[in-house]
Amino acid sequence: MSITVKDNEYIANTYARFPLEVKCGKGAKIIGTDDKKYIDLGSGIAVNTFGMCDDKWIEAVENQLHKFSHISNYYYSDPTATLAEMLCKKTGMKKVFFSNSGAEANECAIKAARKYAETNKGKDYFTIVTLENSFHGRTLTTLSATGQNDFHKDFLPLTDGFVHTPANCCESLIQVVNKNKCAAIMVELIQGEGGVNVLNKEFVDCIVSLCREKDILLIADEVQTGNGRTGKLYSYMNFGVTPDILTTAKGLGGGLPIGATLLGKKVKDIFSPGMNGSTFGGNPVCCAGAISILSRLDDKLLDEVIKKGEYIKNSLEGASGIKGVSGMGLMLGIETVKDAKEIAKNCLSKGVLVLTAKNKVRLLPPLNIEYSQLDFGLKIIKEECSL
Ligand SMILES: *Cc1c(COP(=O)(O)O)cnc(C)c1O
């Protein structure tokens, strides 16, 4: 049975897959089971930070595999504690809760915010404000946080206590905050799944001043924007703000599943033993992979990310069939005249993997992609967008 036939028979019907069976890969290069070569501009949705089979990452993961791969959170493990220390030192956050995915990292953030508000403001203050068009995950509670009705309709009733307001509209946000007893405002500073929409500075300042005024926590969902993707270690660093809680996942493990909820000063001691937990959370092998990734996201690498992002924008802006390019660093959305899904399909058949987000073609290439690989990808994208 071919992989495709077997998958279609036995995997639940939640994914609309592209017709590519992966055999192996290295960096931004992928080889299919038909031995055709591809350039990957998606990184497994911003997960493979240094592409596939990165040598240093493999070494770090392998070293840990030979020591121990799991022990449970009843005991101490060096990679877990060391990764938490690195995350705190690099961000100024104070403590970390590890889980296995972005949705779980957000679940923890929501729990922390509710507990903080209950303790400090009263038990009615449970509302969390999120933005229309946001994406915060697939569990029922993070789905409730997600401001997209399309995702909600089959799974009612949702978790109570979430209200959505339009991005970049301070007036609406003020109204929502005044009408509800709020624990937190939770945002992606650059909406990923919602179409690579960068929040404007004025709106971000509006959020920050409301949070300060009313002791509302700011939760930055950096599941997609984190770990160097936007040219800073975390995207909040582009906006001159400091979140109270930061969540990340996708690119952190460099290809292994790990989620992290970083707790700032206000909430660092909000949990006590038994209040949250995860069997696999902080898995030593995933943490060893993440340490390898984080230790290489230095200023030089981040400058490269910014340069490559500018290079892509310069190449695409003004090209036939391209209306504009949004985003920061290597998280970019291309607004096209033609249908984005159709373009993605055609790019694949010409050897280039791209993603879509709403009506845009979305690029999330490995941060270490080579310029020659970018050039090939951009050539194909322009051919397919051209009218
Ligand atoms: C992908 C994503 C999530 C969900 O992450 P999972 O690992 O799929 O649970 C949450 N928030 C944002 C911003 C994301 O991009």
The ligand as an SDF file (V2000), in Angstrom:
LIG
                    3D

 15 15  0  0  0  0  0  0  0  0999 V2000
    0.1230   26.8980   15.9090 C   0  0  0  0  0  0  0  0  0  0  0  0
   -0.3720   27.8790   16.8850 C   0  0  0  0  0  0  0  0  0  0  0  0
   -0.9850   27.4700   18.0810 C   0  0  0  0  0  0  0  0  0  0  0  0
   -1.2920   26.0250   18.3770 C   0  0  0  0  0  0  0  0  0  0  0  0
   -0.1340   25.2680   18.5030 O   0  0  0  0  0  0  0  0  0  0  0  0
   -0.2370   23.6530   18.5160 P   0  0  0  0  0  0  0  0  0  0  0  0
    1.1760   23.2300   18.7690 O   0  0  0  0  0  0  0  0  0  0  0  0
   -0.7460   23.2390   17.1790 O   0  0  0  0  0  0  0  0  0  0  0  0
   -1.1560   23.2910   19.6090 O   0  0  0  0  0  0  0  0  0  0  0  0
   -1.3520   28.4330   18.9880 C   0  0  0  0  0  0  0  0  0  0  0  0
   -1.1280   29.7460   18.7500 N   0  0  0  0  0  0  0  0  0  0  0  0
   -0.5350   30.1720   17.6210 C   0  0  0  0  0  0  0  0  0  0  0  0
   -0.2830   31.6350   17.4180 C   0  0  0  0  0  0  0  0  0  0  0  0
   -0.1430   29.2570   16.6420 C   0  0  0  0  0  0  0  0  0  0  0  0
    0.4040   29.6900   15.5030 O   0  0  0  0  0  0  0  0  0  0  0  0
  1  2  1  0
  2  3  1  0
  2 14  2  0
  3  4  1  0
  3 10  2  0
  4  5  1  0
  5  6  1  0
  6  7  2  0
  6  8  1  0
  6  9  1  0
 10 11  1  0
 11 12  2  0
 12 13  1  0
 12 14  1  0
 14 15  1  0
M  END
$$$$
